[in-house]
Amino acid sequence: MTVRAGAASFFAHGHSLEEVRSELTKARATDTTWKHRRNLRASYFAGDDVVAIATEAFTACLGQNALYGAVAYPSLRQFEAEVIEILLALFRAPAKATGSITTGGTESIFMAVKTARDWARSERPAVTTPTLVVGRTAHAAFDKAAHLLGLEVRRMATSPNFRADVDGMAAAIDRNTIMIVGSAPPYAYGVVDPLPEIAELATRHGLWMHVDACVGGMVLPFIRDLGHPLPTFDFTLPGVTSVSIDLHKYGYAFHGCSALLLRSEAMSAYQRYEFDAWPVGRYSTTNFAGSRNGGPVASAWAVMRYLGHAGYQALVAKMLEAKAGLIAGIRRIDALEVIGHPDGTLLSFGSPSLSIEAVAGEMNRRAWTFARQTDPPGILLLLNGFHGEIVADFLDDLEATVGAVKAGRVQATAGPAVYTGSNRKRRSATGA
Ligand SMILES: Cc1ncc(COP(=O)(O)O)c(C=O)c1O
């Protein structure tokens, strides 16, 4: 066996604090500044005061393991319970509803699929190959969960008006279908799916319906309360069985915090995993993860206490104003078009005539950061409450960029759209 050279490279002694600090700074030198106003990728910034209280709560609990909440950290149990209560109220859940905290949107979705699978094993024993029916834009986490849990996915090929294809979904349902998914909204396009129609299909066919409100869960209730028209997205739709809501997005918690809500406490039996055939006692969790840092949920709880309903609503109002400004400005620029009618706090735009890769490349060169989408090629802007400050600058740069692309003056293109990229090749922070 050839021993990997790297195995010998672990330094015999540690480095001084100054050295480690300086290496840390050096390693981060080319990172995007997450709360920079020109970051429109996924910068859930709600103000320095919000970051301060989130940091305080996170730091206070960062050594505490939420896995042991029941036996050692009653504060974490309290934070989890209170955060879940607030989310159940925002999503107008029935009295018997329940919920749990997870480490992120992917884990919430994974646990929703696992819970639906085990529910179907009990309630739909004739199913041979449990299958999920999802819209074209449903998050990749549904396929990942299905892959890991042994389910099949029927993903729609099209999205009429950039929303889930309800007719296609209806046609895809067969005796093996156990679950149907709607997004509120999906990351691509930001247009909420026709959830009442999907819920109706769920009720008609006895399916588990999951609403993926990972990105929209902490904004849609406030948009609704501000009086803007939205399709119903919560538990008042009788077909909705579960909902995922990320606190580490528009809840302004630090990463590692999401929630899965279930219509009834009885369903959490299908979520829970229990085991005690080992020598350290009963293992019982509703998570995929075992150990979980206490910091993220503490930060979610602290921000909720600090902002309250009015604080979240005020931030949402600012985002809607910025969104309206951006949409109006983009529509004024010849050759660009806004994709669909974005309902939440993200929007995308593309061009029927220009290369979006070229537009994106030039906008990146002008120090704007954003996500992209394919089909149609587009630039995806995810807003926070401070992006109102950059609407004018963004539109000026965009107009100039479009002019340059039309005139063939743009060399660098942004290349194909990627969501995460590959994390396979990692450069060492120290250059080793
Ligand atoms: C609609 C939607 N669902 C799920 C996810 C996955 O969330 P996470 O990255 O926290 O796993 C995202 C992430 O952006 C999302 O936008």
The ligand as an SDF file (V2000), in Angstrom:
LIG
                    3D

 16 16  0  0  0  0  0  0  0  0999 V2000
  -36.5010   26.1900   -1.7780 C   0  0  0  0  0  0  0  0  0  0  0  0
  -35.3110   25.5660   -1.1100 C   0  0  0  0  0  0  0  0  0  0  0  0
  -35.4130   24.3490   -0.5740 N   0  0  0  0  0  0  0  0  0  0  0  0
  -34.3800   23.7560    0.0450 C   0  0  0  0  0  0  0  0  0  0  0  0
  -33.1580   24.3860    0.1440 C   0  0  0  0  0  0  0  0  0  0  0  0
  -32.0020   23.6650    0.8120 C   0  0  0  0  0  0  0  0  0  0  0  0
  -31.6150   24.3050    1.9660 O   0  0  0  0  0  0  0  0  0  0  0  0
  -30.1840   24.0520    2.6530 P   0  0  0  0  0  0  0  0  0  0  0  0
  -29.1680   24.6190    1.7290 O   0  0  0  0  0  0  0  0  0  0  0  0
  -30.3190   24.7770    3.9540 O   0  0  0  0  0  0  0  0  0  0  0  0
  -30.0180   22.5900    2.8390 O   0  0  0  0  0  0  0  0  0  0  0  0
  -33.0040   25.6580   -0.3980 C   0  0  0  0  0  0  0  0  0  0  0  0
  -31.7260   26.3710   -0.3390 C   0  0  0  0  0  0  0  0  0  0  0  0
  -31.5610   27.4420   -0.8610 O   0  0  0  0  0  0  0  0  0  0  0  0
  -34.1050   26.2750   -1.0500 C   0  0  0  0  0  0  0  0  0  0  0  0
  -34.0110   27.4950   -1.5940 O   0  0  0  0  0  0  0  0  0  0  0  0
  1  2  1  0
  2  3  1  0
  2 15  2  0
  3  4  2  0
  4  5  1  0
  5  6  1  0
  5 12  2  0
  6  7  1  0
  7  8  1  0
  8  9  2  0
  8 10  1  0
  8 11  1  0
 12 13  1  0
 12 15  1  0
 13 14  2  0
 15 16  1  0
M  END
$$$$
